[in-house]
Amino acid sequence: ELDGKAVTGGTWAVVDTAALTDDAAIRAAAQQLKAQGADYGLVTLKDADGTVYYASQVAAASGSIAENAVDPARIAAIFREEGVIPAVQLAAFRDPVSCYTDRSLAVHYSSTQLWLDNVSAKAGGKPWLDPSAAGAVQYVGDLIEELQGMGFEQVVLTNVQFPNVITRKQEFAAAGGKSREGRAAILAADIGTWQARFEGSVVLWLSYTAQQCTDASDALGAPAVSLGMNNLLVSADGLEPE
């Protein structure tokens, strides 16, 4: 039986989630991955636009589910049958949808208003989940647990970061969100919470772009965390289907 928690050091291939419409399409995708020599098939089931691509039962995801949801359990099972380790990619704190479903999870200003990363929603401003809020960390963990129960034992987290600016109006659930050092410490604690929760049951990976890991002037707080992690995936522009 294929060991879903095995870390083979092999090849990762990103799968187009929209193509996994039924068993035949899932099997065809898995066979193509295998023919290409891929050891892992990576499927995005929550993206940075806040969309959740399966029928999650986690309450904070209720307003985020895509119209044409896929079946993660079938994806994981068929991938295994074809000799490919199923892996799932989830965007963590960059999530402009769940912020409105449960406003307590978001970065705020003036105590009750959602902080946006631009001047207004009309100008493209979007809210963010607050990495210092216990509920936001719990939400991401609950999605991981749900998908682990559907057969995914390899989880890649993207956007484990704060907004890429620091402003006077930002209000976080805990102190530290307005400095790079504070942000790095909070993110390290978040990662530690997930690692402790899923130790022995899920292999967690963190995915960052190369720029995030090398730009010492950004406000993300991510590089200080990522450059010491064991399970780190670094790519030019993020892990997306080609």
TAMOFEN-V983832 format. One record per residue. N is the residue number from 1. SS is DSSP state (h for helix, s for strand, l for the rest). PSI is psi in whole degrees, 0 to 359 (none if undefined). Layout:
n,ss,psi
N,SS,PSI
N,SS,PSI
This chain:
n,ss,psi
1,l,138
2,l,127
3,l,106
4,l,343
5,l,5
6,l,136
7,l,100
8,l,344
9,l,18
10,l,205
11,l,137
12,s,141
13,s,134
14,s,131
15,s,142
16,l,110
17,h,323
18,h,339
19,h,350
20,l,61
21,l,330
22,l,179
23,h,319
24,h,317
25,h,321
26,h,316
27,h,320
28,h,319
29,h,318
30,h,319
31,h,324
32,h,318
33,h,315
34,h,318
35,h,330
36,l,354
37,l,16
38,l,138
39,l,329
40,s,138
41,s,115
42,s,122
43,s,124
44,s,121
45,s,358
46,s,123
47,l,177
48,l,352
49,l,358
50,l,1
51,l,133
52,s,124
53,s,19
54,s,167
55,l,71
56,l,145
57,l,4
58,l,129
59,h,317
60,h,346
61,h,1
62,l,331
63,l,7
64,l,355
65,s,132
66,s,152
67,s,317
68,s,75
69,s,147
70,s,172
71,l,99
72,h,324
73,h,319
74,h,321
75,h,310
76,h,317
77,h,315
78,h,321
79,h,316
80,h,317
81,h,328
82,l,6
83,l,21
84,l,133
85,s,120
86,s,133
87,s,147
88,s,141
89,s,130
90,s,131
91,s,131
92,l,274
93,l,348
94,l,97
95,l,95
96,l,358
97,l,308
98,h,336
99,h,327
100,h,332
101,h,317
102,l,96
103,h,342
104,h,345
105,h,352
106,s,164
107,l,136
108,s,172
109,s,155
110,l,37
111,l,314
112,l,344
113,s,145
114,s,127
115,l,137
116,l,150
117,l,13
118,l,176
119,l,331
120,l,165
121,l,325
122,l,329
123,l,8
124,l,8
125,l,140
126,l,147
127,l,165
128,l,148
129,s,147
130,l,111
131,l,342
132,l,359
133,l,124
134,h,324
135,h,324
136,h,318
137,h,320
138,h,318
139,h,311
140,h,317
141,h,323
142,h,324
143,h,317
144,h,313
145,h,318
146,h,315
147,h,331
148,h,321
149,l,342
150,l,2
151,l,4
152,l,114
153,l,1
154,s,120
155,s,125
156,s,120
157,s,126
158,s,168
159,l,33
160,l,81
161,l,166
162,l,168
163,l,151
164,l,20
165,l,158
166,l,121
167,l,162
168,l,329
169,l,343
170,l,134
171,s,124
172,l,160
173,l,335
174,l,158
175,l,151
176,l,349
177,l,353
178,l,18
179,l,152
180,h,319
181,h,317
182,h,319
183,h,316
184,h,319
185,h,319
186,h,315
187,h,321
188,h,320
189,h,319
190,h,313
191,h,319
192,h,323
193,h,313
194,h,318
195,h,319
196,h,321
197,h,324
198,l,16
199,l,126
200,l,349
201,l,333
202,l,138
203,s,117
204,s,134
205,s,148
206,s,132
207,s,124
208,s,157
209,s,160
210,h,323
211,h,320
212,h,328
213,h,349
214,h,343
215,l,106
216,l,355
217,l,359
218,l,172
219,l,14
220,l,324
221,l,0
222,h,315
223,h,322
224,h,332
225,h,312
226,h,329
227,l,1
228,l,3
229,l,147
230,l,310
231,l,81
232,s,129
233,s,121
234,s,130
235,s,165
236,l,311
237,l,17
238,l,162
239,l,102
240,l,155
241,l,142
242,l,none
